[in-house]
Structure formats: structure tokens, C-alpha cells
């Protein structure tokens, strides 16, 4: 089994400004901690997912160097980068590595307009030729914008993180208007040949009463159906569905993971 969304925190190496609001995340949680926490789960390999640190290129290089070590659980790296930046190409060159398989720019904490700029789309379009994927991390209401980005960059493979961050508290699954709108957007994205989906992180968006198999099943079932290609984090190509933990032991993932 492969965990395709592993977040690790190394505050002695990198700066995580956003974790200051989350006391449980202010300490260290490195690869050895992860392996202890996931012991006996059957996880045999994993993909490191960027943690939005201030030194993103250094973070990418560090975890890529780990990934190339014989026997390391980490086999691939998805790094943070800013497609809206004129320096995007240069930043990609700075972190280039055989173990770098994808790029992520968290969009659900940013203005909707960010992904609609021509520079953003041009830079995301460059990734396909480099063999890099792009992880989509958007809110449910932003799924139509994600579809626009996907269609504007047909040569780049996209990974939809966290089932499209459904608004579980308000959706009234499986028959409510919110759930049906989410489902429609997921199916529209699934119809695109360059989109994969990742089943991960949805417990972070569910109120405690719905953080159960019954409460989450409508979302997992939708994303698991053969007609809905679920997600790969840079370890596969083509339409597929993959699983990821995306949480520290005993803690739901914060919204920008």
C-alpha cells in the first residue's frame, strides 16, 4: 500500500508560518515519527507532500535526497511552487530532481482569480512537458474554476486533492442540493482525460458527528466509482483513484494541507 499524501514537519530545518495557529503542529513530526505512527498498517511506500514552508525549494531538495536513499519509505516528492510568479520556471530548475514528480499550489486559501490569470495557466501548462503533475487543492465552490484550469492545460496531468474539499457540514449527503452540486462537479472533472482524484483529508472537513463511515461514505463512494477517476499523487499516470492519510496521529488535517 502507498500513502500518496505524507506531510512531515521539520521546524529545525524549515519555517512554517501557518502552523502557529495550530498548537498540535508546532513540534517536529519527521519520517521516523510517521513510520512509528503507521506501523502495522501495511504502508510500504509514500509520497511526500509539501507543507507550505517558507523555504519550498530547500524542502523539495531535502526530501528528494531522502527519497533517493536505498530503502527509504518516501519514493516521490510533490513540491510547493507559485505558478503566478514570473520566477516559476527558475524555481522549477532549482528543485529539479528525478524524485520530484509533481507541484502543488494550495488554491483554497487564495483569491479565486489566482488560477484564472494567463501567467498562472501558462506556467501550469509547462509541467506536462517536464513530466510533472499539478495537485488541485480547492474548495467545493471552486470546483468549476478547477475545471476551467484543467481544460486550459490539457497536456498537464492534474491530481484533485481531498475529494474536492466537499462542504460536508452543509451538503446534507446524499440527497441535499449541496451534495448534488459537489457530485456534479466531481463528475465533470472525472470526464476530463487529464484528471485523477485523491481520496484523502475529508475528515478535516467533516463535523464530528459526520466523521464516521456512514457520514463519509457518499463522498468516498462517488470518488471510487469507475466513472470517477480518483487521484494519484505523482506516482501514476492516467485516470485513477488513490488513497492517502493526510493527517497526524489523532488530529484532523488543517484546512491548508
N, C-alpha and C positions, 0 to 999 in steps of 0.2 A: 504494500500500500504506500502511496506517495501523498504526503501532505503538501499541497501546492501553494500554501499561503502562511509561511512561518515568519512572524515578527520577532526580532531579538533586539534587546536593549543593552547597549554597552556605554553607559554615561561617562566612563573614564576615557573613552575614545571619541565620542561624538556628543553633540549638543542637541537636545530635544526640547525646544521651547514649548511645544504644545502639551507635553506631559505634565507641566506644572499644575494644571488643573485636575490632575488625576493622581492622588497620593499613592495609589497602589502601583503606579507605573514610574515612580521616581527612582526606583532602585535598579539594580542590574538583573537582567534575565538573559543569559547567554546560551550558547548552544548546549553546554553541559546541563544547564537547568532545564532546557527544553527536553533533552533526552531522558532526564530523570522523570519529568512530569508525564512523558508519553510512553514510558516503559510498559511493556506488555500490551501495547495497543496494536502491534503488527506494522507500525510505520517503519519502512525500510529506507526511505529517501525523502528529500524535501526540497522545496524551492524557497529561498529567502526572499521575502517581500520587503521592500524599502519601508522605513519608518519615519519618513519626512524629517530627517535630521538636517542640521544647517550645513553639514559637510557631505552632501549627497554623492559627489564623485569619489571622495575618500571612502565612504561607506560601501559603494559599489566595488571599488578595487579591493577593499579588505575582505568582503565576503566572497568575491570571486577567487581570491587567493586561497581562502579556506576550501572552497568548492573543488579546487583542482588537487587538493591533497588526497592521497590514496585512502579510501575507507571513510571519507567524510560523509556524514548524513546529507549535508547540503550538496545538491548536484547542479543547481542552476540559480541564477540571481535575476530578480526584477528590480531595476534601479529607479530612483526618482530623477525626473528631469522636467524642464519647463519648456514645452513647445511654443509658448507665447514669447519666448526670449529670442532676440537676434543671435545670441550666443549658443543656441541649441546644438547646432552642428559641432561646434568646437567642444562643447561639453560631452557630446557623444564620443568624440575622438578621445577625450581624456579618460573615459571609463571603458573603452573598448576592451573586450576580453572574450575568449571562447566560451566562458561560462555565463556571460551576460546574454540572456535570452529575451528580455523584454524591458519595457519602460512603463512607468505609471506616473500620471499626474492626477492627484485627487481633485475631482471637479465639484463634488457636492458641498465643499466649503468655499467655493469661489463663485463670482458673479456668472450668471448664465451666459453672458456674452463672450466669456473667455474662449470657449471651444468653437465659437462661430467666426472668429477672425480668420482672415486669409492666411496670415503668418502661422497661426496655430495649425491649421489644416495642412498647409504645405509641409510643415515640419513633421507632423504625424505621418503624412504620406511618404516621407523619406524612409520610414522604418522598415517597410516591406522589403525594399531592395537590400537592406542591411541584415535581413533575417531576424528582425526584432518584432515582437508583438507589442500591443498597447493595451494596458489594463484600463477598463472603463469603470470608474468609481463615481456613480451618480445617484441622486435621489430618484424616487419613483416619478415625481413630477418632471424630472429632467430626462426621462427615457426618450421622449420624442426628439430632444436635442442630440442625444447619443445616436439615435438612428440617422439623423442628418449627418453627423460626423462620420459614421460608418460608411454611408453612401458616398461621401465626398472623398473617401480614401480607400477605394476598392482593392488596392494592392497590399494593404496592411491588414494583418490578422488582429482582431480585437478579442479581448477577454472581458466579459461582463462580470464584474465582481459582485459577490454578496446577493445574487439573485435580483440585482437591480434595486437594492435597498428598499424593499416594499414598506409602505406605511402600515405596518401590521396592526398597530393600535386602532387605526381608524378605518381599515379596509373592510371589516366585517366579512371575512372569508367564510365560505367560498362563494356566496351569492351577492354580497354587497357591491354597490357601484364602484367603490374604491378598488376592491379586489379585481373586479371585471376589467377596469381600466388598466390596472397593472398587468393582468394576464394578456390583454390585447397588445400592449406594448412589448411584452416579452415575446409573444408570437411573431410580431413584426420584426423584431431583431433576429429571432431564430431563423426567419426566412432568408436572411442575408448570408451568402456563402462564406463571408469572411468573419463571422462572429461565432465565438464559443462562449459557454456560460460556466460560471463557477458557483457551486453550492457551498456557501460559506458565510459566516458572520451574521446570519439573520437573527440569532438570539439577541444580538445587541440592539435590535430594532423592535423587539417584542416586549410588551409589558409582562411582568412576571406571571400573571395568570395564563398567558398565551405562550409562555416559554416551555411548551410541552410538545410531545409528539403529535397530539391532536391539533394543537394550535398552529403548528408549523407545517403540518402535512400538506395542506393545499398548495403551499409555495414550493415545497420540495417535489411534490407530485408533478406540478406544472413544469418545473425545470428538468425533471427526469424523463418526461415523455420523449419517445424517439423523434417526434416532430419538433421538439425544442432542443437544439444543440446546447448542452450545458458547458462548463468552462474549463480551459486548460491554462496554466499559468506559465506558458512559455516552454513546456516540455512536450508539446504535441502540436500537430498542425491539422487543419480541417475541423469540421464541426464535431464537437464532443462535449461531454459533461464531466466535470471533475469535482472532487471533494477537497475541502480544506478546513483546518481547525479555526484559525484566525482568532485565538483568544489565549490569554494567560490562564493558568490553572485557577479555577474558581472565580474568574472575573469575566463578565461580558466584554467584548472588544469596544474600545471607544469609537465614537462616530467617524473619526477620520482615519481609521485603519482599513 
